[in-house]
Amino acid sequence: MLKPYQLEGFKWLKTLYDNNLGGILADDMGLGKTIQMISLFDSIKTDKPLLVVCPKSLVYNWESELDKFKIQIEKIVYVGSKKEREEIIGKIKSSKEKLIVISSYDTLRNDIDEFRDIKFDTIVLDEAQNIKSIDALRTIAAKSIDAEKRFVLTGTPIENGISDLWSIFDFLMPGYLYTYQRFKRIEERATTSDEKAMDFIIKKTAPFILRRTKKTVLKELPPKIEEVIYGKFDNESRKAYDSYLLKVKERIENPEVNKMEILADITKLRQLAISPKLLYNDYESDSEKIELLTNLIDNSVESGHKVLVFSSFVKALDLVKEKYNEDLYFELTGKTEARSRIDMVNEFNKEESTKKVFFISLKAGGTGLNLVGADIVIHIDPWWNDAAEQQANDRTHRIGQKNSVTIYKVIMKESIEEKILELQAIKKELFEQIVEEGDSRISKMSINDYKYLLE
């Protein structure tokens, strides 16, 4: 049974479909974008296949959602050995009835020659921020699919800048936002207080973007409380951090400095803010941040809560989880099998589960998972854009959550982490300006931008 706003979303999708148009369903994370799209699939009358492309981690989640809502459409998960995939392609080509094909972005990229031979009724890109890089092979592959209708699901159509929208619209309606170079010129004016340029972008894109936030449509959803906990370096960690910071500041003044080398240095500073152990194998002491994190987890579990712990660095997760018995936690990283993810999520969400903590790599598990069994979220380190963190937070602050959710960011004072928080706020303001009314990526930053981070 669709909620009223989901029914509105379905009708919006159906109107676009019936008029041979595509669009971006950009609802807040946790509002049920998948079920709205499944409802569209159920309504489509066609004898051609429908293609869903999603991150590898969500392939079986889509299969599970289709099973849950019991729609009478055959589904095929496109995985397996080369021979098994060839058999699936043969089945898709020979089918005379509507069926849903679910593939990951990487599998689509690898087998694009086989997919190009198939005429699809509709292609849907889930977590479409995966095609924001216009030159990436996965982007090129997705755009080359022969499909009559095209839709996109993403809670974050803008992560790194307005130009993210160009790549998505170039998938939906090639040429609608002009060439990339021309759109970039418009973007540059829009981001330097040219109101006409900003209005132009909004007017061009707004008819094809539907976004609702939890604040406006889920009045019954418990509150989300965000809190920053500041820590202060202990003496040894301070020395390690300051020593490396001095080297970076000296290196960045070299006119021949390589930006990628500076980026690597900044990554190391982020690691040092967590613990010198992330860089120096012979470092023995626990850092102040690790102690803060373990105290926070201990207090949460002892108070009857379940906890999600996110980090950009798997090794940082390792430093924290080594403090606990394996019976207490699950761990999800890029190495975790897709099937295992579903099993772990289901077990963790059971009220009687003995697993109270879920350690999650931000990139591997920041999207697509439903972890409403938890009501505490802890970020070991801040990421470059707020959107990625909000996606992680909304693994638990979503439909089905009965408790208020508390999100903790543990930030070391007088470190690069404080500057990253400032950068997040700038990007969040840009996102709301374009999308709500209707990380410049770190590698794109200038040397002066890097110097600002090191102040």
Secondary structure, 3 states (H helix, E strand, C coil): CCCHHHHHHHHHHHHHHHCCCCEEECCCCCCCHHHHHHHHHHHCCCCCCEEEEECHHHHHHHHHHHHHCCCCCEEEECCCCHHHHHHHHHHHHHCCCCEEEEEEHHHHHHCHHHHHCCEEEEEEEECHHHHCCCCCHHHHHHHCCEEEEEEEECCCCCCCCCHHHHHHHHHHCCCCCCCHHHHHHHHHHHCCCCHHHHHHHHHHHHHHEECCCHHHHCCCCCCEEEEEEEECCCHHHHHHHHHHHHHHHHHHCCCCCCHHHHHHHHHHHHHHHHCHHHCCCCCCCCCHHHHHHHHHHHHHHHCCCCEEEEECCHHHHHHHHCCCCHHHEEEECCCCCHHHHHHHHHHHHCCCCCCCEEEEEHHHHCCCCCCCCCCEEEECCCCCCHHHHHHHHCCCCCCCCCCCEEEEEEEECCCHHHHHHHHHHHHHHHHHHHHHCCCCCHHHCCHHHHHHHHC
